[in-house]
């Protein structure tokens, strides 16, 4: 070990070095906990979005199934309600 290593060890053994090392450890733990919470939140958001997409697909399939069972004249009447008749 060179002179720099001895100086580094002496500094870490000092009261100031111990305090800096302690606070650096606390900061690293805080960052790790924050990152874990952040990543967990991202995963939860992705799961929520996937669930919404699945629900939308189910609703679309339900509507398509209901429309396919309707007689043609009723489908035309339903669609007329969605078309604007401005003149």
Backbone bond lengths (Angstrom), bond angles and torsions (degrees), N, CA, C in turn:
res aa  C-N    CA-C-N  psi(-1)  N-CA   C-N-CA  omega(-1)  CA-C   N-CA-C  phi
1 X - - - 1.429 - - 1.519 107.61 -
2 X 1.327 116.42 134.74 1.457 120.91 -177.46 1.514 111.68 -85.78
3 X 1.299 113.97 -176.09 1.460 121.46 -179.45 1.524 111.52 -62.33
4 X 1.327 116.25 -38.45 1.469 119.47 179.39 1.535 111.21 -63.88
5 X 1.317 116.95 -38.42 1.461 120.68 177.98 1.510 111.48 -63.99
6 X 1.346 116.00 -40.79 1.467 120.21 179.30 1.527 109.69 -66.08
7 X 1.321 116.75 -41.86 1.473 120.45 178.83 1.524 110.34 -63.30
8 X 1.343 116.80 -41.84 1.467 121.20 179.45 1.534 110.78 -62.69
9 X 1.322 116.92 -44.87 1.464 120.50 178.64 1.525 110.84 -63.66
10 X 1.325 117.23 -40.46 1.465 120.66 179.10 1.521 110.29 -64.36
11 X 1.324 116.30 -41.03 1.460 119.66 179.85 1.532 110.15 -65.86
12 X 1.348 118.54 -43.98 1.459 121.70 178.71 1.533 112.05 -64.92
13 X 1.328 117.20 -27.27 1.459 121.22 178.97 1.526 111.76 -79.66
14 X 1.333 117.14 -16.11 1.465 119.68 -179.96 1.527 110.11 -74.23
15 X 1.320 116.34 165.53 1.469 121.31 -179.75 1.528 110.60 -62.68
16 X 1.323 117.77 -41.90 1.464 121.57 178.45 1.522 110.57 -64.77
17 X 1.306 116.71 -43.04 1.464 120.73 178.85 1.517 111.66 -62.29
18 X 1.322 116.60 -41.46 1.474 120.24 178.29 1.529 110.91 -64.38
19 X 1.315 117.16 -41.79 1.466 120.88 179.72 1.529 110.72 -64.67
20 X 1.328 115.84 -44.20 1.475 119.39 178.48 1.525 110.47 -62.94
21 X 1.314 117.01 -42.87 1.466 120.55 179.26 1.530 110.76 -63.93
22 X 1.328 116.98 -39.64 1.467 120.87 179.77 1.525 110.51 -64.70
23 X 1.331 117.34 -47.93 1.463 120.45 -179.01 1.521 111.80 -68.81
24 X 1.313 117.47 -33.47 1.470 119.83 176.12 1.528 110.13 -65.58
25 X 1.324 116.63 -38.72 1.463 120.82 177.18 1.525 110.33 -64.55
26 X 1.339 117.42 -45.24 1.472 120.83 177.77 1.531 110.93 -60.09
27 X 1.331 115.90 -42.85 1.470 119.76 -179.76 1.533 110.57 -64.22
28 X 1.323 116.90 -41.46 1.463 120.19 179.27 1.529 111.04 -64.09
29 X 1.320 116.62 -40.34 1.472 120.12 178.08 1.524 109.99 -65.81
30 X 1.331 117.01 -42.26 1.464 120.50 179.32 1.526 110.91 -61.96
31 X 1.320 117.16 -42.52 1.463 121.25 178.29 1.529 110.15 -64.13
32 X 1.318 117.20 -41.77 1.471 120.57 179.37 1.525 111.14 -64.04
33 X 1.327 117.34 -41.93 1.472 120.94 178.60 1.528 109.89 -65.48
34 X 1.330 117.06 -44.98 1.466 120.68 178.11 1.515 110.42 -59.10
35 X 1.320 117.10 -46.11 1.468 120.87 -179.35 1.523 110.99 -61.17
36 X 1.321 116.58 -39.96 1.474 120.88 179.90 1.529 110.36 -64.51
37 X 1.315 116.71 -43.01 1.472 121.05 178.01 1.525 110.18 -64.93
38 X 1.327 116.34 -42.82 1.464 121.32 179.45 1.525 110.99 -61.44
39 X 1.333 117.63 -46.58 1.464 121.88 179.49 1.518 110.86 -64.74
40 X 1.321 116.96 -38.22 1.458 120.73 177.87 1.527 110.56 -64.54
41 X 1.316 116.57 -40.52 1.463 121.21 177.14 1.518 111.94 -63.04
42 X 1.328 116.26 -40.16 1.466 120.09 177.45 1.522 110.55 -63.13
43 X 1.308 116.93 -43.47 1.463 120.53 -179.90 1.528 110.51 -63.75
44 X 1.325 116.50 -40.94 1.466 120.19 178.87 1.526 110.63 -64.44
45 X 1.313 117.39 -39.92 1.465 121.21 178.64 1.528 111.00 -65.17
46 X 1.330 116.66 -42.42 1.475 119.36 177.37 1.521 110.59 -62.28
47 X 1.321 117.36 -41.18 1.467 120.75 178.96 1.531 110.36 -64.06
48 X 1.322 117.34 -39.68 1.464 121.15 178.64 1.529 110.64 -63.98
49 X 1.328 116.86 -42.31 1.460 120.68 179.68 1.523 111.41 -65.41
50 X 1.316 117.12 -40.68 1.468 120.44 177.88 1.521 110.09 -63.66
51 X 1.331 117.12 -42.32 1.468 120.61 178.71 1.524 110.89 -62.33
52 X 1.331 117.35 -40.06 1.465 120.60 177.76 1.522 111.07 -64.13
53 X 1.332 116.78 -40.18 1.467 120.02 178.93 1.521 110.86 -65.35
54 X 1.319 117.15 -40.97 1.465 121.02 178.52 1.531 109.75 -63.40
55 X 1.330 116.68 -42.85 1.466 120.26 178.04 1.524 110.82 -62.41
56 X 1.335 116.98 -40.71 1.463 120.33 179.41 1.525 110.97 -64.53
57 X 1.324 117.25 -40.27 1.464 120.62 178.53 1.524 110.20 -64.89
58 X 1.314 117.15 -42.58 1.478 120.49 177.62 1.521 111.10 -60.98
59 X 1.333 116.33 -44.27 1.465 120.33 179.53 1.532 110.57 -63.29
60 X 1.327 116.65 -43.08 1.459 120.24 178.85 1.525 110.69 -61.44
61 X 1.328 116.58 -43.57 1.468 120.43 178.64 1.530 110.96 -64.42
62 X 1.332 117.32 -38.80 1.464 120.82 178.66 1.524 110.57 -63.18
63 X 1.331 116.33 -43.77 1.464 120.78 179.93 1.525 110.53 -66.30
64 X 1.339 117.05 -44.68 1.468 119.98 179.18 1.520 110.99 -61.56
65 X 1.316 116.62 -38.52 1.463 120.02 178.70 1.530 110.48 -65.64
66 X 1.341 116.55 -43.60 1.470 120.10 179.43 1.525 110.91 -63.99
67 X 1.322 117.18 -41.56 1.467 120.82 -179.80 1.524 110.42 -67.15
68 X 1.315 117.93 -38.74 1.466 119.91 -178.57 1.525 111.90 -67.18
69 X 1.334 117.40 -22.88 1.466 121.15 178.72 1.528 112.59 -86.78
70 X 1.337 117.29 -11.56 1.468 121.03 -177.85 1.530 110.64 -79.71
71 X 1.319 118.01 147.69 1.471 120.33 172.98 1.534 109.77 -66.00
72 X 1.330 116.24 154.36 1.467 120.92 -175.66 1.519 112.78 -59.34
73 X 1.341 117.91 -41.98 1.463 119.27 -178.09 1.534 111.47 -65.51
74 X 1.295 117.89 -34.18 1.466 120.61 177.78 1.529 110.66 -69.74
75 X 1.330 116.73 -38.48 1.470 120.26 176.54 1.523 109.45 -60.89
76 X 1.348 117.18 -45.03 1.463 120.40 178.83 1.534 110.67 -60.48
77 X 1.340 117.08 -42.96 1.465 120.10 179.19 1.525 111.31 -63.53
78 X 1.322 117.00 -40.92 1.474 120.36 178.00 1.530 110.44 -63.64
79 X 1.328 116.04 -42.16 1.464 119.13 -178.13 1.518 111.73 -69.24
80 X 1.323 118.20 -31.14 1.470 121.01 177.63 1.521 111.30 -60.35
81 X 1.311 117.61 -30.92 1.466 120.40 179.63 1.520 111.66 -67.99
82 X 1.329 116.55 -21.71 1.474 120.51 -178.08 1.528 112.53 -92.99
83 X 1.330 117.98 -9.50 1.456 121.32 -177.51 1.527 109.24 -97.62
84 X 1.324 115.90 133.09 1.461 119.86 178.44 1.523 109.43 -76.64
85 X 1.299 115.95 141.63 1.452 121.78 179.33 1.523 107.74 -122.42
86 X 1.344 115.12 79.59 1.472 119.82 -175.69 1.515 112.75 -82.78
87 X 1.275 118.56 -7.37 1.451 118.42 174.50 1.450 112.54 124.25
